[in-house]
Amino acid sequence: MYDFDKIIERSGTNAYKLDLREKYFGTDDLLPLWVADMDFAAPPEIQESIMARARHEVYGYTIRKEEFTGAIVDWCAYKHQWTIKDEWIEYSPGVVPALAFSVLAFSNPGDGVIINTPVYPPFYSVIGGNKRKVLKNGLLNKDGRYEIDFYLLEEQAKLETTKIYMLCSPHNPVGRVWTKEELLKIHAICSKYNVLVLADEIHSDLALFNHKHIPFASVSEEAAQNSISFMAPSKTFNIAGFSTSYVVTANKDLLEAYRQMQNNLQLHMGHLFSGVALTSAYNKGRSWLNELTSYLENNILFIENYLKDKLPELEFFRPEATYLIWINFKNWKMNQKQLKEFLAFNAKVGLNDGLSFGSEGRGYMRMNVASPKITIEKALNQIAEAYNKL
């Protein structure tokens, strides 16, 4: 049994989640439930592997041997029933950097890149920051459950300048696990118009409530040839401080073009502990992840019941994956500035501003629920008490 109720003091560790509160919210006097890392200790098996390597006195340049790709192959088979090969895998310094490298490698300035909005904010910057055009394919909100607008997707894909569809799977922040039927529709449209699929699957190991993540590339051999998958154990095992990401594609030409771009930017080396962290996570972290998944599900159910009882104006779609919930605050009739200030200064709780995910996020906030239950309960109590004082 692992202790997910343990309160771990993160002050003094240069934690993004804590040390940027003043800059992001205008105050550091709040509970930080925003940045997507967890407040849980990493699995002890990973800690032990890292410390064992750290005890060696030399920290020189490092390489990744067969155990690195072997651990990935084994994990994809175990967790996703997806059979891949060592030679389909390339290290990357992070999922977002890898997406940026791919935008540079597979499109030209002015080309269009489709994204499903609202979506993880860096999707906008890796496109716009590299002088490509963001094509917003707004998700259709069906009573809180979001679906892809396939009619619009085809209209966007058929444009001559559209080169890439950047798929967030599972989706952050709306928590959808795309079905095989949905993935096949995406493939049919993108292959028809020669649009490359970049599948960000960083949250793939965190499917909840008996939902099953399906890797995009696994739906057909043709999909595997027209896609690159971006994965990492970082979200799964709370090791985002290490560079443990990688890309997977069965298409040799795509892999070589990706690798060439990464090498040209001199970002292919990685560091000493990235391989150690990944291999120990995938080889030894299975029981820890099973317990984590149950704990996250219980936190989400607790929040559901709490809101129904004490804050019935607030609602969210129960996520099918991730430890993030997308809360609809529209019934409070506050504008976004008022909502942000109320949560930060009255409730003293730090959530992600829904507008940072796109205009569709107006009236929403994203909450990270990967904290001890007592922390989640404290945050909810602070929100309820502050609201009752209005």
C-alpha positions as CSV (number, residue, x, y, z in Angstrom):
1,M,0.0,0.0,0.0
2,Y,1.2,3.5,-0.9
3,D,0.4,6.6,1.2
4,F,-1.4,9.1,-1.1
5,D,-2.8,10.9,2.0
6,K,0.7,12.0,3.1
7,I,1.1,15.8,3.1
8,I,4.5,16.6,1.5
9,E,5.9,20.1,2.0
10,R,7.1,21.3,-1.3
11,S,8.3,24.8,-0.3
12,G,12.0,25.4,-0.9
13,T,12.2,22.9,-3.9
14,N,11.8,25.6,-6.7
15,A,8.4,24.0,-7.5
16,Y,6.7,25.8,-10.4
17,K,3.3,25.1,-8.8
18,L,4.3,27.1,-5.6
19,D,6.9,29.6,-6.6
20,L,5.0,31.1,-9.5
21,R,1.8,31.8,-7.5
22,E,2.6,35.4,-7.0
23,K,3.3,35.9,-10.7
24,Y,0.3,34.0,-12.0
25,F,-2.4,34.9,-9.4
26,G,-1.1,38.1,-7.8
27,T,-0.7,36.4,-4.4
28,D,1.1,33.4,-3.0
29,D,-1.4,33.0,-0.2
30,L,-3.5,30.3,-1.8
31,L,-3.7,26.5,-2.2
32,P,-2.2,25.7,-5.6
33,L,-4.4,23.3,-7.6
34,W,-3.3,24.4,-11.0
35,V,0.0,23.1,-12.6
36,A,-0.4,19.5,-13.8
37,D,1.9,17.8,-11.5
38,M,0.9,15.8,-8.5
39,D,1.5,16.4,-4.8
40,F,2.2,12.7,-4.3
41,A,5.6,11.2,-3.7
42,A,6.9,9.4,-6.8
43,P,6.9,5.6,-6.5
44,P,9.6,4.5,-4.0
45,E,11.0,2.2,-6.7
46,I,11.8,5.2,-8.8
47,Q,13.3,7.1,-5.9
48,E,15.5,4.1,-5.1
49,S,16.7,3.8,-8.7
50,I,17.5,7.5,-8.9
51,M,19.4,7.5,-5.5
52,A,21.3,4.4,-6.4
53,R,22.6,6.1,-9.6
54,A,23.3,9.3,-7.7
55,R,25.6,7.5,-5.3
56,H,28.0,6.9,-8.1
57,E,30.5,9.8,-8.0
58,V,30.6,10.6,-11.8
59,Y,27.8,12.3,-13.6
60,G,29.1,12.4,-17.2
61,Y,27.5,12.3,-20.6
62,T,25.1,9.4,-20.9
63,I,23.5,7.3,-23.6
64,R,20.3,5.3,-23.7
65,K,20.7,1.5,-24.3
66,E,18.2,-1.2,-25.2
67,E,16.7,-1.2,-21.7
68,F,15.3,2.3,-22.5
69,T,13.4,1.3,-25.6
70,G,12.7,-2.2,-24.2
71,A,10.9,-0.7,-21.2
72,I,8.7,1.4,-23.5
73,V,7.9,-1.5,-25.8
74,D,6.9,-3.6,-22.7
75,W,4.8,-0.8,-21.2
76,C,2.9,-0.1,-24.4
77,A,2.1,-3.8,-24.7
78,Y,1.1,-4.1,-21.0
79,K,-0.9,-0.8,-20.6
80,H,-2.3,-0.3,-24.1
81,Q,-2.1,-3.7,-25.8
82,W,-0.2,-1.8,-28.5
83,T,2.7,-3.7,-30.2
84,I,5.5,-1.5,-31.2
85,K,9.2,-2.0,-32.0
86,D,12.4,-0.6,-30.6
87,E,13.3,1.0,-33.9
88,W,10.1,3.1,-33.9
89,I,11.1,5.0,-30.8
90,E,13.1,8.2,-30.4
91,Y,13.9,10.1,-27.2
92,S,12.7,13.6,-26.8
93,P,13.4,16.3,-24.2
94,G,9.7,16.8,-23.6
95,V,6.3,16.3,-25.3
96,V,5.8,20.1,-26.0
97,P,9.3,20.5,-27.4
98,A,8.8,17.4,-29.6
99,L,5.5,18.8,-30.9
100,A,7.4,22.0,-31.8
101,F,10.1,20.1,-33.6
102,S,7.4,18.2,-35.5
103,V,5.6,21.5,-36.5
104,L,9.0,22.7,-37.8
105,A,9.8,19.4,-39.6
106,F,6.4,18.8,-41.3
107,S,5.0,22.2,-42.2
108,N,6.1,25.6,-43.4
109,P,5.4,29.1,-42.2
110,G,1.8,30.0,-42.9
111,D,0.6,26.4,-43.0
112,G,-2.4,25.4,-40.9
113,V,-2.4,23.2,-37.9
114,I,-5.8,21.9,-36.5
115,I,-6.4,21.7,-32.8
116,N,-9.5,20.9,-30.8
117,T,-10.3,23.8,-28.5
118,P,-10.4,24.4,-25.6
119,V,-7.0,22.8,-25.3
120,Y,-3.7,22.8,-23.4
121,P,-2.3,26.3,-23.8
122,P,1.2,25.3,-25.3
123,F,-0.7,23.9,-28.4
124,Y,-1.3,27.5,-29.4
125,S,2.3,28.6,-28.8
126,V,4.0,25.8,-30.6
127,I,1.9,26.6,-33.7
128,G,1.7,30.4,-33.6
129,G,5.2,30.9,-32.1
130,N,6.6,29.0,-35.2
131,K,4.6,31.2,-37.6
132,R,2.0,28.5,-38.5
133,K,-1.7,29.2,-38.5
134,V,-3.9,27.9,-35.7
135,L,-7.1,26.3,-37.0
136,K,-9.5,26.0,-34.1
137,N,-11.8,23.0,-34.3
138,G,-14.0,23.9,-31.4
139,L,-15.3,20.8,-29.5
140,L,-19.0,20.4,-29.3
141,N,-20.3,20.6,-25.8
142,K,-23.1,18.0,-25.5
143,D,-24.4,18.5,-21.9
144,G,-20.9,18.6,-20.5
145,R,-19.4,15.8,-22.7
146,Y,-17.3,17.2,-25.5
147,E,-17.3,15.7,-29.0
148,I,-15.3,16.5,-32.2
149,D,-16.9,18.5,-34.9
150,F,-16.1,16.2,-37.8
151,Y,-17.9,18.3,-40.4
152,L,-15.7,21.3,-39.5
153,L,-12.7,19.0,-39.3
154,E,-13.1,17.9,-42.9
155,E,-13.6,21.5,-44.1
156,Q,-10.4,22.4,-42.4
157,A,-8.4,19.4,-43.5
158,K,-9.3,19.9,-47.2
159,L,-7.6,23.3,-47.2
160,E,-4.5,23.1,-49.3
161,T,-2.4,24.8,-46.6
162,T,-3.5,22.4,-43.8
163,K,-0.6,20.1,-43.0
164,I,-1.1,18.9,-39.4
165,Y,-3.8,17.8,-37.0
166,M,-2.5,18.1,-33.4
167,L,-4.7,15.6,-31.4
168,C,-4.8,15.8,-27.6
169,S,-5.6,12.2,-26.5
170,P,-6.8,11.9,-23.8
171,H,-7.9,15.5,-24.0
172,N,-6.7,18.2,-21.6
173,P,-8.7,19.9,-20.1
174,V,-12.1,18.3,-21.0
175,G,-11.1,14.8,-19.9
176,R,-12.3,12.8,-23.0
177,V,-10.9,9.4,-24.0
178,W,-11.6,9.3,-27.7
179,T,-13.3,6.1,-28.8
180,K,-12.0,3.9,-31.6
181,E,-14.9,5.1,-33.8
182,E,-13.8,8.7,-33.3
183,L,-10.2,7.9,-33.9
184,L,-11.0,6.1,-37.1
185,K,-13.0,9.1,-38.3
186,I,-10.0,11.4,-37.6
187,H,-7.8,9.0,-39.6
188,A,-10.2,8.8,-42.5
189,I,-10.3,12.6,-42.9
190,C,-6.6,13.2,-42.3
191,S,-5.5,10.4,-44.7
192,K,-7.9,11.6,-47.4
193,Y,-6.4,15.1,-47.4
194,N,-2.8,14.1,-46.5
195,V,-2.8,15.8,-43.1
196,L,-0.3,14.4,-40.6
197,V,-1.6,13.4,-37.1
198,L,0.5,14.4,-34.2
199,A,-1.0,12.6,-31.2
200,D,-0.1,14.0,-27.8
201,E,-0.8,11.0,-25.5
202,I,1.0,12.1,-22.4
203,H,-2.1,11.4,-20.2
204,S,-2.7,8.0,-21.8
205,D,-1.8,5.9,-18.7
206,L,-4.4,7.8,-16.6
207,A,-7.6,6.5,-18.0
208,L,-10.3,6.4,-15.3
209,F,-13.6,4.7,-14.4
210,N,-13.0,1.7,-16.7
211,H,-12.4,3.8,-19.7
212,K,-9.7,2.6,-22.1
213,H,-7.2,4.8,-23.9
214,I,-6.6,3.7,-27.5
215,P,-3.3,4.9,-29.1
216,F,-4.2,6.6,-32.3
217,A,-1.5,4.7,-34.3
218,S,-3.0,1.4,-33.1
219,V,-6.3,1.7,-34.9
220,S,-4.9,0.7,-38.3
221,E,-1.7,0.2,-40.2
222,E,-2.5,3.2,-42.3
223,A,-3.0,5.3,-39.2
224,A,0.3,4.1,-37.9
225,Q,2.0,5.3,-41.1
226,N,0.4,8.8,-41.0
227,S,1.0,9.7,-37.4
228,I,3.6,10.3,-34.6
229,S,2.7,9.5,-31.0
230,F,4.1,11.6,-28.2
231,M,4.3,9.9,-24.8
232,A,6.1,10.0,-21.4
233,P,5.9,8.5,-17.9
234,S,6.1,12.1,-16.5
235,K,2.4,12.7,-15.7
236,T,1.8,9.1,-14.8
237,F,4.5,8.8,-12.1
238,N,5.0,12.4,-11.1
239,I,8.5,12.7,-12.6
240,A,7.9,15.7,-14.8
241,G,11.2,17.2,-13.5
242,F,13.1,14.6,-15.5
243,S,13.2,14.6,-19.3
244,T,11.5,11.2,-19.9
245,S,9.6,11.8,-23.1
246,Y,9.7,9.9,-26.4
247,V,8.1,9.7,-29.8
248,V,6.8,6.6,-31.6
249,T,6.1,6.1,-35.2
250,A,6.1,3.1,-37.5
251,N,6.9,5.4,-40.5
252,K,10.7,5.4,-41.0
253,D,10.6,8.6,-43.0
254,L,8.7,10.5,-40.4
255,L,11.0,9.2,-37.6
256,E,14.1,10.2,-39.6
257,A,12.7,13.7,-40.3
258,Y,11.8,14.2,-36.7
259,R,15.2,12.9,-35.5
260,Q,17.0,15.2,-37.9
261,M,15.2,18.3,-36.7
262,Q,15.9,17.4,-33.0
263,N,19.5,16.7,-33.8
264,N,19.9,19.9,-35.7
265,L,18.7,21.8,-32.6
266,Q,21.2,19.8,-30.5
267,L,18.5,18.6,-28.1
268,H,18.9,14.9,-28.5
269,M,21.3,14.1,-25.7
270,G,19.0,14.0,-22.7
271,H,20.5,13.7,-19.2
272,L,21.8,11.2,-16.8
273,F,18.6,10.5,-14.8
274,S,16.0,10.5,-17.6
275,G,16.6,6.9,-18.7
276,V,16.9,5.7,-15.1
277,A,13.6,7.3,-14.2
278,L,11.8,6.0,-17.2
279,T,13.0,2.4,-17.0
280,S,12.3,2.1,-13.3
281,A,8.8,3.7,-13.7
282,Y,7.8,1.3,-16.5
283,N,9.4,-1.8,-15.1
284,K,8.5,-1.3,-11.4
285,G,5.6,1.1,-11.2
286,R,2.6,-0.9,-12.1
287,S,1.1,-1.6,-8.6
288,W,1.7,2.1,-7.6
289,L,-0.2,3.2,-10.7
290,N,-3.1,0.9,-9.9
291,E,-3.4,2.4,-6.4
292,L,-3.0,5.9,-7.7
293,T,-5.8,5.5,-10.2
294,S,-8.2,4.3,-7.5
295,Y,-7.2,7.3,-5.3
296,L,-7.8,9.8,-8.1
297,E,-11.2,8.3,-8.9
298,N,-12.2,8.6,-5.2
299,N,-11.1,12.2,-5.2
300,I,-13.2,13.0,-8.2
301,L,-16.3,11.2,-6.8
302,F,-15.8,13.2,-3.5
303,I,-15.7,16.4,-5.4
304,E,-18.8,15.5,-7.4
305,N,-20.8,14.8,-4.2
306,Y,-19.4,17.9,-2.4
307,L,-20.5,20.1,-5.3
308,K,-24.0,18.6,-5.4
309,D,-24.4,19.1,-1.7
310,K,-22.8,22.5,-1.1
311,L,-22.2,24.2,-4.4
312,P,-24.9,22.9,-6.8
313,E,-24.4,25.8,-9.2
314,L,-21.0,24.3,-10.2
315,E,-20.8,21.3,-12.5
316,F,-18.2,19.3,-14.4
317,F,-18.1,16.4,-16.7
318,R,-16.6,13.4,-14.9
319,P,-13.2,13.0,-16.7
320,E,-12.6,9.7,-18.5
321,A,-8.9,10.3,-18.0
322,T,-6.3,12.7,-16.4
323,Y,-6.3,14.1,-12.9
324,L,-7.8,17.4,-14.1
325,I,-11.4,18.5,-14.0
326,W,-13.0,21.2,-16.1
327,I,-15.5,23.1,-13.8
328,N,-18.3,25.2,-15.2
329,F,-18.7,28.4,-13.1
330,K,-21.1,30.2,-15.4
331,N,-24.1,30.0,-13.1
332,W,-22.3,32.3,-10.7
333,K,-22.8,35.1,-13.3
334,M,-19.2,36.5,-12.8
335,N,-17.1,37.7,-15.6
336,Q,-13.7,36.0,-16.0
337,K,-11.8,38.7,-14.2
338,Q,-14.2,38.6,-11.3
339,L,-14.1,34.8,-11.1
340,K,-10.3,34.7,-11.1
341,E,-10.0,37.3,-8.4
342,F,-12.7,35.7,-6.3
343,L,-11.0,32.3,-6.3
344,A,-7.5,33.8,-5.7
345,F,-8.3,36.5,-3.1
346,N,-11.6,35.4,-1.5
347,A,-11.4,31.6,-1.6
348,K,-7.6,31.5,-1.7
349,V,-7.5,28.7,-4.1
350,G,-5.4,28.7,-7.3
351,L,-7.0,27.1,-10.4
352,N,-6.1,27.4,-14.0
353,D,-8.0,30.2,-15.9
354,G,-10.3,28.6,-18.4
355,L,-9.6,31.4,-20.9
356,S,-6.0,30.3,-21.2
357,F,-7.3,27.2,-23.0
358,G,-9.1,29.3,-25.6
359,S,-12.2,31.5,-25.8
360,E,-14.3,28.4,-25.3
361,G,-13.0,28.3,-21.7
362,R,-14.8,31.5,-20.7
363,G,-16.7,30.8,-17.4
364,Y,-14.6,27.7,-16.7
365,M,-11.6,26.8,-14.5
366,R,-9.4,23.7,-14.4
367,M,-8.7,22.0,-11.1
368,N,-5.9,19.6,-10.5
369,V,-7.2,16.9,-8.2
370,A,-3.9,15.0,-7.7
371,S,-3.5,16.0,-4.1
372,P,-4.3,14.4,-0.8
373,K,-8.0,14.3,-0.1
374,I,-7.7,16.6,2.9
375,T,-6.1,19.2,0.6
376,I,-9.0,18.9,-1.9
377,E,-11.6,19.1,0.9
378,K,-9.9,22.2,2.3
379,A,-9.9,23.9,-1.1
380,L,-13.6,23.1,-1.6
381,N,-14.5,24.4,1.9
382,Q,-12.6,27.6,1.2
383,I,-14.5,28.1,-2.0
384,A,-17.9,27.3,-0.4
385,E,-17.3,29.6,2.6
386,A,-16.1,32.5,0.4
387,Y,-19.1,32.1,-1.9
388,N,-21.6,32.1,1.0
389,K,-20.2,35.4,2.2
390,L,-21.0,37.2,-1.1
